[in-house]
Amino acid sequence: MSFGPGSLSTALKYLIGANVAMFLLQQIVPMTTVVFGLVPGAVVGRLHVWQLVTYLFLHGSLLHLLFNMLSVWMIGSELERVWGTRAFLQFYFVTGVGAAILTVLFSLVPLAAAAQLYGGLIIGASGAVYGLLLAFA
């Protein structure tokens, strides 16, 4: 009898390890969140395009990190087993970066909610996790 989908693959270990390492760095150097979190206004106005990727590795709390990484493990291990490591990682990053691009584009829409998003700070792997969840479904 076992719990969960099984052991972690090397790719999942690195992905989860990078998220944990960045979370620890956020606790030690809080400015990390401001520099690497997704701010649509900074991406558009100052060309901080790295934020489209780096926001995936930042989390707001230990529970936020825990549930995102638990989801990556539970869903990602099966998808990686079926698709292979390369396709899994490509899909993970395409959905994560795709979520960031859609967020930036939506922030440009002339609505009050979009205007708030333009200057807001977005962090977490949830965009990629939702992509994995859709693929798993």
N, C-alpha and C positions, 0 to 999 in steps of 0.2 A: 504494500500500500504506500502511496506517495501523495504529496501535496503539490498542486500546481502542474505546469506543463513539463517539468523535468529540469535538468541542469541548465545552467546558462552557457550559451555558446560564447566563443571568444568575442564576436562582434557585440553581443549584448553586454558582456562584461565591460568592454571598452566604452560603450555608449552610456551605460549606467554609471560606470566609474568617472567618466568625464562630467556627468551631471552632478554627482556627489562632490567631486573635486571643486567644481565651480561654486556649488552651494557653500562649501567650507570657505572658499576665497571670498564670497560675498559677506560671510560673517566676520572675516578678518579685515577686509578692505571694502566697506560699504559702497564706495565710489564705483566699484565694479559693476553694480546694477545700473547705475546711471550711464556709464560708458557703453556697456554691452547690451543693455535692454533695448527693446524696439520702441523708438519714439518716431512715429510717422513724420512729424515735422522736421526732425533731424535728417531722416532719410531723404526727404524731398528737398529741403532747404539747404542742407550742408553736405549732402551726398555721403552720409554715414551708412553706406550700403552693407557693411559687415554686420550691422544690426539685424539684417534679414535672416542671418544664420545664428549669430551668437545668442539671441534671445531664447533660443531653444534650450540652452544649457543653464538658464537662471531660473530660480524658483523663489517664491515669496515666503514660504514657511517650510518647516520640516514635513508637515502633512501634505502640502502641495507636492513636494519632491517625492515623498513616499508613494502617494497614489499615482502620480504620473509614471514613476519607475516600476511600480507594481503592474500597471497596465502595459507598459512596454514589455515587461517580462512575460506576462500571461498571454498577451496577444502576439507579440513579436516573435516569440520562440516558435510558435506554430507556423507563422507566415515565413519565417526564415527557413524552417525545415522544408516547407513546400517549394518556396521560390529560390532558395539559395541565398547566401550572404550578400552577394553583390546586388541582386535585385531588391532584396529587403532594405538594405541601406539606401539605395537610390530612391526607393519609394518613400522611406521615412523622411529623407531630406527634401524630396520634391514636395511632399504634403506639408512639411513644416515651413519651408520657404514659401510655398504657395499660399499658406495661411497668412504669412507675414505680408506678402504682396497684396493679397485681397484686403487686408486690414489697412494698409497704406492707401490703396485705391479708394476704399470706402471713406477714409478720413478726409478725402478731397471733395466728397459730395456735399453740396450746400444745405446741410441739415444741422440742427443744433447738436444732436447726438454725435454726428460725425466731426463737428468742430471740437468737441471735447476730446474725442479720440486723437485728433491731430497732435495735440500737445501731451497726450497721456503716455504712460510707460507700460508696455506690455512685456510680460516675462512668462516663461514656462513652455513645456513641451506639449501642451494640450492640442495645438493644431496638428502636430504629427501624430499624436495619440488618436485623435478623432479620425485621421486618415487611415491608421491601422485598424481601427474599429470598423470603419466602413468596408475595408478590404476583407476583414475577417467575417463580416456579416454575409 
